[in-house]
Amino acid sequence: MNRLKRFFAIPWWLLKALFFRLTPFRRILLLFSILMLLISGNNRIESGQVTIDLFGPGFIGGLVLLFILALELKDKLLARTELEEGRAIQKALMPERSPKIDGWDIWLYTQAANEVGGDLLDLIKINENRYGLAIGDVSGKGLSAALMMAKLQATIRALAPDYNSLNDLGSKLNEIFQRDGIKRLFASLLYLEFKPSSGDIDFINSGHFPPLLINEGNVIQLEKDAPALGILKSPSINKRNLKLEKDQLLVLYSDGVTEAANELHELFGNERLAKLLSENYQLNSETIGKIILEEIKKFAGNAKYRDDVTIAILKYTC
């Protein structure tokens, strides 16, 4: 729209949106308060005097309007409390920041951009000789994405111990997500399994950012495989294998890392991330992760984070 048209259209759109978000009873109260205020205004114009009538229509209309605002504020406070409780539950479901597994130096981090987030990060101890690590991103924002993320996390935890084939596990997850999910929502997922004191990693990637392998300062981006969960009914999901040598890094991350924007709307980008990893690969995983977070914070400045930030760094130490 041009500026003049936008000047009139935006206030009308806002008023209409606000009105129809009210309950039917509150809409009636709002119309009643507006009517009382209009009657009061007409009376003042006809008399030519400005008076305050404590029991007049203007006073009653103002009280009703304040009552509506108080009800809306109550609802907002209740919703905020519920979101804060949801955020606390999400934090409780998150894995330990620095889990202890023989032969591995692991650092896990996730931070929601809003009260609740749609990023998935989970470490699963399947048995004494098998661990699973999942990182994913549910499309959309807010509560709907957070609920779907929790469902995906619970589904992976329930199915992973019963599937020795990652191909079959990925296909089953896609089937469940498409069957029980919402049409407009989908989820990227990178799921890998590894063993203590072994550099062998098996993984599947359904539409997520490919992991980065850092070998003596060289950053190698691995290939993406299948589309995100929920897009196709029967996608081809193929297990891949990777063998890490001593002191090699594997970095998993969400789009909130590379797509963090500054006040000029510039993105942090893949090149900055690769440069940081190339320069600091000799450090332990926690230090590397904190350096990345600090650089993102410096780059963003006062700009608000638009997306959740999730990072998993695995360093093979044997």
Protein Blocks (a to p, Z undefined) as FASTA:
>chain_A
ZZklmmmmmmmmmmmmmmmmpcfklmmmmmmmmmmmmmmmmmmmmnopacddfkbmklmm
mmmmmmmmmmmmmmmmmmmmmmmmmmmmmmmmpccfbacdehiacddddddfblbdcbdc
ddddfblmbccddddddedehjllmmmmmmmmmmmmmmmmmpmblklmmmmmmmmmmmmm
cfkbccddddddddehiabdcdddehiacddddeehiacddddfbdcehkambdcddddd
ddddehiacddddfklmmpccfkopafbjmlmmmmmmmmmmpcfklmmmmmmmmmmmmnm
maccfbdcdddddddfZZ
